[in-house]
Amino acid sequence: MTSGEFRRLALRFPEAVEGVHQGHADFRVGGRVFASLGYPSDECAVVLLSAQDQDLIVRDHPGAFAPAAGKWGANGSTVITLDALEARSAGAVTAALEAAWRKRAPKRLLAALEQRSGDAV
């Protein structure tokens, strides 16, 4: 996966915007960062997951996903090595981004999203 593909996926979520944090592109919803690009290296991205979501995705895709170093990783920050993703792992990036977006999105936005999902059924 390229950084451009990651960027496009991150910006697909409602009210997601791109900004800059510590010299790296980041993606925010409601003013809160849910993902970043280019950290710890240009070939990487980071998603902010719950510890439970992190455990699942790292276990299922150990070559591409890993906890960030130190307390950040212990709190759910998960590094994605973009060039290590296999074709079957690309869907995992979308799932990780959605989990990170949901974790950081304002409640009003989550409620609106759930309402739209319920209307579609």
C-alpha positions as CSV (number, residue, x, y, z in Angstrom):
1,M,0.0,0.0,0.0
2,T,1.3,3.5,-0.8
3,S,1.0,6.5,1.4
4,G,-1.4,8.0,-1.1
5,E,-3.7,5.0,-0.8
6,F,-3.6,5.2,3.0
7,R,-4.4,9.0,2.8
8,R,-7.4,8.3,0.5
9,L,-8.7,5.6,2.9
10,A,-8.3,7.8,5.9
11,L,-10.1,10.8,4.3
12,R,-13.2,8.6,3.3
13,F,-14.6,8.8,6.8
14,P,-17.2,11.4,7.7
15,E,-15.6,14.8,8.6
16,A,-12.1,13.4,8.4
17,V,-9.6,16.1,7.6
18,E,-5.8,16.1,7.0
19,G,-3.5,18.2,9.2
20,V,0.1,18.2,10.3
21,H,1.4,17.1,13.7
22,Q,5.2,17.1,14.6
23,G,6.0,17.4,10.9
24,H,3.9,14.4,9.8
25,A,0.5,14.2,8.1
26,D,-2.3,13.4,10.5
27,F,-6.0,12.6,10.1
28,R,-8.5,14.1,12.5
29,V,-12.2,13.9,13.2
30,G,-13.7,16.5,15.6
31,G,-10.3,18.0,16.1
32,R,-8.9,14.7,17.4
33,V,-6.1,12.7,15.7
34,F,-7.1,9.1,14.7
35,A,-4.2,8.3,12.4
36,S,-0.9,9.7,11.1
37,L,1.3,9.0,8.1
38,G,5.1,9.0,7.8
39,Y,5.9,8.0,11.4
40,P,8.2,6.4,12.6
41,S,9.4,6.3,9.0
42,D,8.2,7.3,5.6
43,E,7.0,3.7,4.9
44,C,4.7,3.7,8.0
45,A,1.4,4.9,9.3
46,V,-0.1,4.9,12.8
47,V,-3.6,4.3,13.9
48,L,-4.9,5.0,17.4
49,L,-6.8,1.8,18.4
50,S,-8.2,0.4,21.6
51,A,-6.0,-2.1,23.3
52,Q,-8.4,-4.9,22.3
53,D,-8.6,-3.8,18.6
54,Q,-4.8,-3.6,18.6
55,D,-4.4,-7.1,19.9
56,L,-6.7,-8.5,17.3
57,I,-5.1,-6.8,14.3
58,V,-1.5,-7.4,15.4
59,R,-2.3,-11.1,15.9
60,D,-4.0,-11.4,12.5
61,H,-1.4,-9.4,10.6
62,P,1.9,-9.6,12.5
63,G,4.1,-8.6,9.5
64,A,2.3,-5.4,8.8
65,F,0.9,-4.2,12.2
66,A,2.8,-3.8,15.5
67,P,2.3,-1.8,18.7
68,A,4.2,1.5,18.8
69,A,7.1,1.7,21.2
70,G,6.6,2.4,24.9
71,K,3.5,3.8,26.5
72,W,2.1,4.9,23.1
73,G,1.9,1.2,22.0
74,A,0.5,0.1,25.4
75,N,-2.3,2.6,24.9
76,G,-3.2,1.3,21.5
77,S,-1.0,3.3,19.1
78,T,-0.4,0.8,16.3
79,V,2.2,1.1,13.6
80,I,1.4,-0.1,10.1
81,T,4.3,-0.9,7.8
82,L,2.7,0.0,4.5
83,D,5.1,-1.8,2.2
84,A,4.7,-5.0,4.2
85,L,1.0,-5.3,3.5
86,E,0.0,-8.2,1.3
87,A,-3.0,-7.9,-0.9
88,R,-5.1,-9.8,1.6
89,S,-4.1,-7.3,4.4
90,A,-5.2,-4.2,2.7
91,G,-8.8,-4.6,4.0
92,A,-7.3,-4.7,7.5
93,V,-6.1,-1.1,7.0
94,T,-9.6,0.0,6.3
95,A,-10.9,-1.9,9.4
96,A,-8.1,-0.4,11.5
97,L,-8.9,3.1,10.3
98,E,-12.6,2.7,10.9
99,A,-11.9,1.5,14.5
100,A,-9.5,4.4,15.1
101,W,-12.0,6.9,13.6
102,R,-14.9,5.5,15.7
103,K,-12.7,5.8,18.8
104,R,-12.0,9.5,18.2
105,A,-15.2,10.7,16.5
106,P,-17.7,12.9,18.4
107,K,-20.8,11.1,19.7
108,R,-23.1,13.2,17.5
109,L,-21.2,11.9,14.4
110,L,-21.3,8.3,15.6
111,A,-25.0,8.6,16.3
112,A,-25.6,10.0,12.8
113,L,-23.6,7.2,11.2
114,E,-25.5,4.6,13.2
115,Q,-28.8,6.2,12.2
116,R,-27.9,6.0,8.5
117,S,-26.8,2.4,8.9
118,G,-30.1,1.6,10.6
119,D,-32.1,3.3,7.8
120,A,-30.3,1.2,5.2
121,V,-31.5,-2.1,6.7
